[in-house]
Amino acid sequence: MLTPDEADHAIRAHLRPLAIESLPLLQCIGAVLREEIGAERDQPPFDRVAMDGIALASHAVSAGQRHFRVQGVQAAGDAPGVLVDATHCIEIMTGAMLPQGCDAVVPIERIALHGGAAKLEDGLDVAPWQNVHRRGSDARAGARVLGAGSVLHAPEIAVAASAGKASLRVSAQPAVIVVSTGSELVEPGDAILPYQVRRSNAYGLVSQLRLHGFTRVANDHVVDDAEALRRALALHLETQDVVILSGGVSAGRLDLVPQVLAGLGVQQQFHKIAQRPGKPLWFGTAPSGAAVFGLPGNPVSSLVCLARYVLPALRAASGGVLQPPEVVALAKPVRVTPPLAYFLPVRLVRDARGALTAEPCPTNGSGDFTSLTGTDGFVELPPGPNEYSKGFVAAFYRW
């Protein structure tokens, strides 16, 4: 069996990069940038006033002048004024271009305005370029301000707008379908018999994908019948970028997924990972190029495998810069018995010093998804047998 890291590498080695599309700027939030963005102009594009007040020549203050005649008012967006001489000042607003002949701004709180004159506060020193955001001090024209692979959150969208970009080249949203398998599954709201269970996995998986910014997500349900499964998967493999199956990948008589996929020409890349829960995870690639993930049917296993493998794989296919997982210290000791990587659900809590720690929230097995409510994700602990003490630092994956 592969280790979790080996499974990661195998998945990414067989992923098909997603297509690139051009979208209007406000439709790019959460997308992965697929181009380099350079500054349209120097940033700031001019010597920018950083506070409301008066603009003046600092050498006049150094020479002892404390009173200045206000020659006019300049707001942000106005063409810059020209200082008459060093005995004058210009009332100025934040964001305005520094007037010609001025090299400093005195805040409005440090002056007294009366009768068209401004008096400086007693003892106030004024240095050159005080309260002025110098031209080009953030970035020079043409300098890279956003790199390909950046995830476009609010700051990145604002930077792209400042570079004059009305649209951006980004990774297209992958078409993803979540397929539940099992004759025992009944939709929420429908009548249910004592020996049936609700179809809940698909709702959790779809929600998890959408929470992470993947919006083109559909879902389907197929009973435990090889021909029904073959018909459904034949369609999905041709129309979807990613097919995620929940259930049918273990070793039982009705675990039909691997054999049906093989009959459709899907190449198995691996089956089973040395981990708990989620050991039966299956991964393969279709002739169409679609990636196929066969997640175990137990709900805890499905959610863990989606967070641990599928979400990072989709980010990689999007061309995003992959970050290492978060790390967090255990709030309590944990004993791992099996010689398998152990995924332990946790709740993040703050210790006495205010640091986030992981409070273990073990389940009653991989079918006990009710225990996951209120948890923030899970930590990955190395194989046992071993006891990991309070403070042990582990990789952390959020739901």
C-alpha positions as CSV (number, residue, x, y, z in Angstrom):
1,M,0.0,0.0,0.0
2,L,1.0,3.6,-0.6
3,T,1.7,6.1,2.2
4,P,-0.4,9.3,2.1
5,D,2.5,11.3,0.7
6,E,3.1,8.6,-2.0
7,A,-0.6,8.7,-2.9
8,D,-0.4,12.5,-3.2
9,H,2.4,12.3,-5.7
10,A,0.7,9.6,-7.7
11,I,-2.5,11.7,-8.0
12,R,-0.7,14.8,-9.1
13,A,1.4,12.9,-11.6
14,H,-1.7,11.9,-13.4
15,L,-3.8,15.1,-13.2
16,R,-4.8,16.9,-16.4
17,P,-4.3,20.7,-16.0
18,L,-7.5,22.6,-16.2
19,A,-8.3,24.9,-19.1
20,I,-7.8,28.6,-19.0
21,E,-10.6,31.1,-19.4
22,S,-10.9,34.9,-19.3
23,L,-13.4,36.3,-16.8
24,P,-14.5,39.8,-15.8
25,L,-12.6,40.9,-12.7
26,L,-15.5,40.6,-10.2
27,Q,-16.1,37.0,-11.4
28,C,-12.6,36.0,-10.5
29,I,-12.8,35.9,-6.7
30,G,-11.4,32.5,-5.5
31,A,-10.1,31.6,-8.9
32,V,-6.4,30.8,-9.6
33,L,-4.6,33.3,-11.7
34,R,-2.9,31.9,-14.9
35,E,-1.0,35.0,-16.0
36,E,1.6,37.4,-14.7
37,I,0.3,40.9,-13.8
38,G,2.6,43.9,-13.9
39,A,2.0,47.3,-12.4
40,E,0.3,49.6,-14.9
41,R,2.1,52.7,-13.5
42,D,4.4,53.4,-10.6
43,Q,2.6,52.7,-7.3
44,P,1.7,55.2,-6.0
45,P,1.6,56.9,-9.5
46,F,2.5,60.2,-7.9
47,D,3.7,61.7,-4.6
48,R,0.5,61.0,-2.7
49,V,-0.7,62.9,0.3
50,A,-1.3,60.6,3.2
51,M,-3.2,62.8,5.6
52,D,-5.7,65.7,5.5
53,G,-3.9,69.0,6.4
54,I,-1.7,71.5,4.7
55,A,1.1,71.0,2.2
56,L,4.1,73.3,2.5
57,A,7.8,73.6,1.9
58,S,9.6,72.0,4.9
59,H,12.6,74.2,4.7
60,A,10.5,77.2,5.6
61,V,9.6,75.5,8.9
62,S,13.3,74.7,9.5
63,A,14.0,78.4,9.0
64,G,11.6,79.3,11.8
65,Q,8.4,80.2,10.0
66,R,5.2,79.1,12.0
67,H,2.5,81.0,10.1
68,F,1.5,80.3,6.5
69,R,-1.0,82.0,4.2
70,V,-3.5,79.4,2.7
71,Q,-3.5,80.0,-1.0
72,G,-6.1,77.4,-1.9
73,V,-7.6,74.0,-1.4
74,Q,-6.7,70.8,-3.4
75,A,-8.8,67.6,-3.1
76,A,-8.0,64.1,-4.3
77,G,-8.5,64.0,-8.0
78,D,-7.7,67.7,-8.6
79,A,-4.8,68.7,-10.8
80,P,-1.9,69.6,-8.6
81,G,-1.5,73.2,-7.5
82,V,1.8,75.2,-7.5
83,L,3.0,76.8,-4.3
84,V,3.3,80.5,-4.7
85,D,6.3,80.7,-2.3
86,A,7.5,79.3,1.0
87,T,5.3,81.7,3.0
88,H,2.2,80.0,1.6
89,C,0.6,76.6,2.1
90,I,-2.2,74.7,0.3
91,E,-5.0,73.0,2.3
92,I,-4.8,69.4,1.1
93,M,-6.9,66.2,1.3
94,T,-5.8,62.6,1.7
95,G,-5.1,60.9,-1.7
96,A,-4.3,64.1,-3.5
97,M,-1.2,64.6,-5.6
98,L,1.4,66.7,-3.7
99,P,1.4,70.2,-5.0
100,Q,4.5,71.5,-6.8
101,G,6.9,73.3,-4.5
102,C,5.7,71.3,-1.5
103,D,7.6,68.4,0.1
104,A,5.7,67.8,3.4
105,V,2.2,67.6,4.8
106,V,1.2,68.8,8.3
107,P,-1.9,67.0,9.7
108,I,-5.0,69.1,10.3
109,E,-4.8,68.1,14.0
110,R,-1.4,69.9,14.3
111,I,-2.5,73.3,13.0
112,A,-4.9,76.1,13.7
113,L,-6.8,77.6,10.7
114,H,-8.1,81.2,11.1
115,G,-8.7,84.0,8.7
116,G,-7.1,82.3,5.7
117,A,-3.9,81.5,7.6
118,A,-2.5,78.3,9.2
119,K,-0.5,78.3,12.4
120,L,1.6,75.3,13.3
121,E,1.4,73.7,16.7
122,D,4.1,75.0,19.1
123,G,7.3,72.9,19.0
124,L,6.2,71.0,15.9
125,D,9.0,69.8,13.6
126,V,8.4,69.2,10.0
127,A,10.7,66.9,8.0
128,P,10.9,66.5,4.2
129,W,8.4,64.0,2.8
130,Q,6.5,63.8,6.1
131,N,3.1,62.2,5.5
132,V,3.8,61.7,1.8
133,H,3.6,58.3,0.1
134,R,6.4,58.7,-2.4
135,R,5.9,57.8,-6.1
136,G,7.0,54.3,-6.9
137,S,7.7,53.4,-3.3
138,D,5.4,50.3,-3.5
139,A,6.1,49.2,-7.1
140,R,7.6,50.5,-10.3
141,A,5.7,50.5,-13.6
142,G,6.0,47.0,-15.1
143,A,7.1,45.3,-11.9
144,R,5.3,42.0,-11.1
145,V,2.5,42.6,-8.6
146,L,0.7,39.2,-9.0
147,G,2.2,35.9,-10.1
148,A,0.6,33.0,-12.0
149,G,-0.7,30.5,-9.4
150,S,-2.0,33.2,-7.0
151,V,-5.4,32.5,-5.5
152,L,-7.5,35.6,-6.1
153,H,-8.9,36.9,-2.8
154,A,-10.0,40.4,-2.1
155,P,-6.5,42.0,-1.9
156,E,-5.4,40.3,-5.2
157,I,-8.6,41.5,-7.0
158,A,-7.9,45.0,-5.8
159,V,-4.3,44.8,-7.0
160,A,-5.4,43.6,-10.4
161,A,-7.9,46.5,-10.6
162,S,-5.1,48.9,-9.8
163,A,-3.1,47.5,-12.6
164,G,-5.9,48.4,-15.0
165,K,-7.1,44.8,-15.6
166,A,-10.8,44.6,-16.4
167,S,-10.6,40.8,-16.9
168,L,-8.1,38.1,-16.0
169,R,-7.0,34.7,-17.4
170,V,-7.8,32.2,-14.7
171,S,-8.2,28.4,-14.4
172,A,-11.6,27.3,-15.5
173,Q,-13.9,25.7,-12.9
174,P,-13.6,21.9,-13.2
175,A,-16.8,20.0,-13.9
176,V,-17.1,17.7,-10.9
177,I,-19.8,15.1,-10.1
178,V,-20.2,13.2,-6.9
179,V,-21.8,9.8,-7.4
180,S,-23.2,7.9,-4.4
181,T,-23.5,4.1,-4.9
182,G,-25.7,1.8,-2.9
183,S,-29.2,0.4,-3.1
184,E,-29.7,1.2,0.6
185,L,-29.6,4.9,0.2
186,V,-32.7,7.1,0.4
187,E,-33.0,10.8,-0.3
188,P,-33.6,13.2,2.6
189,G,-37.4,13.9,2.7
190,D,-38.4,10.6,1.1
191,A,-40.1,7.7,3.0
192,I,-37.5,5.4,4.5
193,L,-37.7,1.8,5.6
194,P,-36.0,0.4,8.8
195,Y,-33.2,-1.3,6.9
196,Q,-32.4,1.8,4.7
197,V,-30.2,4.8,5.4
198,R,-30.2,8.4,4.2
199,R,-28.0,9.5,1.3
200,S,-25.9,11.9,3.3
201,N,-22.4,11.5,2.0
202,A,-23.1,13.3,-1.3
203,Y,-24.5,16.3,0.5
204,G,-21.4,16.6,2.7
205,L,-19.0,16.1,-0.2
206,V,-20.7,18.6,-2.4
207,S,-20.9,21.1,0.4
208,Q,-17.2,20.6,1.2
209,L,-16.2,21.2,-2.5
210,R,-18.4,24.4,-2.8
211,L,-17.0,25.7,0.5
212,H,-13.5,25.5,-1.1
213,G,-14.6,27.5,-4.2
214,F,-15.5,24.7,-6.6
215,T,-18.9,25.7,-7.9
216,R,-19.6,23.4,-10.9
217,V,-20.5,20.4,-8.8
218,A,-23.3,18.0,-9.5
219,N,-24.3,14.8,-7.8
220,D,-25.9,11.4,-8.8
221,H,-27.1,8.2,-7.1
222,V,-26.7,4.7,-8.6
223,V,-27.9,1.5,-7.1
224,D,-25.7,-1.6,-6.6
225,D,-26.2,-2.9,-10.2
226,A,-23.3,-3.3,-12.6
227,E,-25.2,-2.3,-15.7
228,A,-26.8,0.8,-14.1
229,L,-23.4,1.8,-12.7
230,R,-21.7,1.2,-16.1
231,R,-24.3,3.4,-17.9
232,A,-24.1,6.2,-15.4
233,L,-20.3,6.2,-15.3
234,A,-19.9,6.0,-19.1
235,L,-21.8,9.3,-19.3
236,H,-20.0,11.0,-16.4
237,L,-16.5,10.1,-17.6
238,E,-17.2,11.8,-21.0
239,T,-18.8,15.0,-19.6
240,Q,-16.9,15.7,-16.3
241,D,-13.4,16.6,-15.5
242,V,-13.5,14.9,-12.1
243,V,-15.7,11.9,-11.0
244,I,-15.9,11.3,-7.2
245,L,-17.5,8.1,-6.2
246,S,-18.7,7.4,-2.6
247,G,-18.9,3.7,-1.8
248,G,-18.4,0.5,-3.7
249,V,-14.6,0.4,-3.6
250,S,-13.9,-2.1,-0.8
251,A,-13.8,-5.9,-1.1
252,G,-17.4,-7.0,-0.8
253,R,-19.5,-8.8,-3.5
254,L,-21.4,-5.6,-4.3
255,D,-18.3,-3.3,-4.3
256,L,-18.6,-3.0,-8.1
257,V,-16.8,0.3,-8.8
258,P,-13.3,-1.0,-9.6
259,Q,-14.5,-3.7,-12.1
260,V,-17.0,-1.4,-13.8
261,L,-14.3,1.4,-14.1
262,A,-11.9,-1.1,-15.6
263,G,-14.5,-2.2,-18.2
264,L,-14.8,1.4,-19.2
265,G,-11.1,1.8,-19.8
266,V,-10.3,3.7,-16.7
267,Q,-6.7,3.0,-15.7
268,Q,-6.2,2.2,-12.0
269,Q,-3.3,4.2,-10.5
270,F,-3.6,2.8,-7.0
271,H,-6.1,1.1,-4.7
272,K,-5.7,1.4,-0.9
273,I,-3.5,3.6,1.2
274,A,-1.9,2.8,4.5
275,Q,-4.2,5.0,6.6
276,R,-7.1,4.9,8.9
277,P,-9.9,5.8,8.2
278,G,-10.1,5.7,4.4
279,K,-7.8,2.8,3.6
280,P,-9.8,1.5,0.5
281,L,-9.3,4.8,-1.5
282,W,-9.2,4.2,-5.2
283,F,-7.7,6.5,-7.9
284,G,-7.6,6.2,-11.7
285,T,-7.7,8.1,-15.0
286,A,-10.2,7.7,-17.8
287,P,-9.4,7.7,-21.5
288,S,-11.2,11.1,-21.7
289,G,-8.6,12.5,-19.2
290,A,-11.1,12.7,-16.3
291,A,-9.7,12.0,-12.9
292,V,-11.6,9.4,-10.9
293,F,-11.6,9.1,-7.1
294,G,-13.3,6.2,-5.5
295,L,-13.9,7.2,-1.9
296,P,-14.9,4.7,0.8
297,G,-18.6,4.7,1.6
298,N,-18.2,5.3,5.3
299,P,-19.0,9.0,5.9
300,V,-16.0,9.9,8.0
301,S,-13.7,8.2,5.5
302,S,-15.3,10.0,2.6
303,L,-14.9,13.5,4.1
304,V,-11.4,12.8,5.3
305,C,-10.3,11.5,1.9
306,L,-11.8,14.5,0.1
307,A,-10.0,17.0,2.3
308,R,-6.7,15.1,2.3
309,Y,-6.5,14.2,-1.4
310,V,-9.2,15.5,-3.6
311,L,-9.1,19.2,-2.7
312,P,-5.3,19.5,-2.9
313,A,-5.5,17.7,-6.3
314,L,-8.0,20.1,-7.6
315,R,-5.9,23.0,-6.5
316,A,-2.9,21.5,-8.2
317,A,-4.9,21.0,-11.5
318,S,-5.9,24.7,-11.2
319,G,-2.2,25.7,-11.4
320,G,-2.3,27.1,-7.9
321,V,0.8,27.4,-5.8
322,L,0.5,24.5,-3.4
323,Q,1.2,25.4,0.2
324,P,2.2,22.9,2.9
325,P,-0.6,21.9,5.2
326,E,-1.1,23.9,8.4
327,V,0.4,22.5,11.6
328,V,-1.1,22.5,15.0
329,A,-0.1,21.1,18.4
330,L,-2.1,18.5,20.2
331,A,-4.1,19.7,23.2
332,K,-4.0,16.2,24.7
333,P,-1.9,13.1,24.3
334,V,-3.1,10.6,21.7
335,R,-2.2,6.9,21.3
336,V,-2.0,5.4,17.8
337,T,-2.1,1.6,17.8
338,P,-2.2,0.4,14.1
339,P,0.8,0.8,11.9
340,L,-1.1,3.1,9.6
341,A,-1.3,6.9,9.3
342,Y,-4.1,8.0,11.5
343,F,-6.5,10.9,10.7
344,L,-8.0,12.2,13.9
345,P,-10.8,14.7,13.9
346,V,-10.1,17.7,16.1
347,R,-11.6,21.0,17.4
348,L,-9.3,24.0,17.5
349,V,-9.1,25.6,21.0
350,R,-6.8,28.2,22.4
351,D,-4.5,27.4,25.3
352,A,-3.7,29.6,28.2
353,R,-1.2,31.6,26.1
354,G,-3.7,32.1,23.3
355,A,-2.2,29.7,20.8
356,L,-4.4,27.4,18.8
357,T,-4.2,23.8,19.7
358,A,-6.0,20.6,18.5
359,E,-8.4,19.0,20.9
360,P,-9.0,15.4,19.8
361,C,-12.6,14.4,19.0
362,P,-12.4,10.7,18.2
363,T,-15.3,9.0,16.5
364,N,-16.9,5.7,17.2
365,G,-15.6,4.4,13.9
366,S,-15.6,5.6,10.3
367,G,-19.4,5.5,10.2
368,D,-19.9,7.9,13.1
369,F,-20.2,11.2,11.2
370,T,-22.4,12.7,14.0
371,S,-19.2,13.1,16.0
372,L,-17.7,15.4,13.4
373,T,-20.2,18.2,14.2
374,G,-18.3,21.1,15.8
375,T,-14.9,19.9,14.6
376,D,-12.7,22.0,12.4
377,G,-10.8,19.3,10.5
378,F,-8.4,16.6,11.4
379,V,-4.7,16.0,12.1
380,E,-2.5,13.4,10.4
381,L,-0.5,11.4,12.9
382,P,2.3,9.1,11.9
383,P,1.8,5.3,12.0
384,G,1.8,3.6,15.4
385,P,2.2,2.0,17.7
386,N,3.2,5.2,19.5
387,E,1.8,7.7,22.0
388,Y,2.0,11.3,20.8
389,S,2.2,13.7,23.8
390,K,0.4,16.9,24.4
391,G,2.2,19.5,22.3
392,F,3.1,17.1,19.4
393,V,2.9,19.1,16.2
394,A,0.9,17.5,13.4
395,A,-0.3,18.4,9.9
396,F,-3.8,19.8,10.1
397,Y,-6.5,19.7,7.3
398,R,-9.6,21.8,7.6
399,W,-13.0,20.6,6.5
